[in-house]
Amino acid sequence: MKKHGMINRDIAAVLAKMGHTDQLTIADCGLPIPEGVPSIDLSYTIGKPEFTEILLELLKDFQAEKVYIASEIKEENPTVYSEITQLECPIDELTHDQLKELSRQSKVIIRTGEATPYANIIVQSGVIF
């Protein structure tokens, strides 16, 4: 049994397969999942698990080169935006529609129970050397 990092077997498997510049999306409960993109649904009730809880745990086990967020989050969800800006990687801002389009390239979309506006992020894989 795995002792550290992500113990969700589906997430751990995806992380192990990620290469440099591959992307994954962590989404709130409202983001549309594009047809053909695999998803892992962690939601079990409205608000749980929280977006930032999953993001911060994932980043303990994964090298992010940069992240993409919807620019609307600054005004519509300042609490989550504040937590994202504390990440130690560059942040690129897109419109929400552009973010939804870019999510089509994700290796997986991890759906949380988060029920606040624009709590979505695309994480781009970096290298550990």
C-alpha positions in Angstrom: 0.0 0.0 0.0 1.2 3.5 -0.9 2.3 5.5 2.2 2.7 9.0 0.9 1.2 11.4 -1.6 -2.0 10.8 -3.5 -3.5 7.5 -2.4 -6.4 7.7 -4.8 -5.4 5.0 -7.3 -6.9 6.8 -10.3 -5.2 10.1 -9.6 -1.9 8.3 -8.7 -2.0 6.4 -12.0 -2.6 9.6 -14.0 0.2 11.5 -12.2 2.6 8.6 -12.9 1.9 8.8 -16.7 2.2 12.6 -17.0 5.1 13.9 -19.1 6.6 17.4 -19.5 3.9 19.9 -20.6 1.0 17.4 -20.2 -2.0 19.1 -18.5 -4.7 18.1 -16.0 -7.6 20.0 -14.8 -9.0 20.3 -11.3 -12.6 21.5 -11.5 -15.5 22.7 -9.4 -18.7 20.7 -9.6 -20.1 22.9 -12.4 -17.4 22.8 -15.0 -18.5 20.9 -18.1 -16.5 17.7 -18.8 -15.7 17.6 -22.5 -16.7 14.4 -24.3 -13.7 12.1 -24.6 -11.7 13.6 -21.7 -11.3 11.1 -18.8 -12.6 12.3 -15.5 -12.2 11.4 -11.9 -15.2 12.5 -9.8 -14.2 13.1 -6.2 -17.4 15.0 -5.2 -19.6 13.5 -2.6 -21.8 16.5 -1.5 -22.0 20.1 -2.4 -18.7 21.8 -1.4 -16.8 18.6 -0.6 -14.1 18.0 -1.2 -13.0 21.6 -1.6 -11.1 22.7 -4.7 -8.0 24.0 -2.8 -7.8 20.9 -0.6 -7.4 18.7 -3.7 -5.1 21.2 -5.5 -2.7 21.6 -2.6 -2.5 17.8 -2.0 -1.9 17.1 -5.7 0.9 19.7 -5.8 2.7 17.8 -2.9 3.0 14.9 -5.3 3.4 16.6 -8.7 5.8 19.1 -10.3 3.8 21.9 -11.8 5.5 24.1 -14.4 2.6 26.6 -14.6 -1.1 26.8 -14.1 -4.0 28.4 -16.0 -7.0 30.0 -14.3 -10.0 32.0 -15.5 -9.4 35.7 -15.1 -13.0 36.1 -13.8 -12.0 34.4 -10.5 -10.2 37.5 -9.3 -13.6 39.4 -8.9 -16.0 36.5 -8.5 -14.0 34.3 -6.1 -11.3 36.3 -4.3 -10.8 33.7 -1.5 -9.9 30.9 -3.9 -7.9 33.3 -6.1 -5.8 34.4 -3.1 -4.9 30.7 -2.4 -4.0 30.1 -6.0 -1.7 33.2 -6.1 0.3 31.7 -3.2 1.4 28.7 -5.4 5.1 28.6 -6.3 4.6 28.5 -10.1 3.7 31.0 -12.8 0.0 31.7 -13.3 -1.5 32.4 -16.8 -4.9 33.9 -17.0 -7.5 33.1 -19.7 -11.2 33.9 -20.0 -13.5 31.2 -18.6 -14.5 30.2 -22.1 -10.8 29.8 -23.1 -10.1 27.7 -20.0 -13.0 25.4 -20.9 -11.6 25.0 -24.4 -8.1 24.3 -23.1 -9.4 21.7 -20.7 -10.2 19.6 -23.8 -6.4 18.9 -24.0 -6.2 17.7 -20.4 -5.2 14.1 -19.7 -7.8 14.0 -17.0 -10.3 16.3 -15.3 -10.6 15.9 -11.5 -14.0 17.0 -10.4 -14.4 18.3 -6.8 -17.5 19.2 -4.9 -16.5 22.9 -4.9 -19.5 25.1 -5.4 -18.0 28.6 -5.8 -17.5 30.5 -9.0 -14.6 29.8 -11.4 -12.8 27.4 -9.0 -11.1 25.6 -11.9 -7.4 25.3 -12.7 -5.3 23.6 -15.4 -2.0 22.4 -14.1 0.8 21.9 -16.6 3.4 19.3 -15.8 7.0 20.4 -15.3 10.2 18.4 -14.8 11.9 17.5 -11.5 15.4 18.3 -12.7 
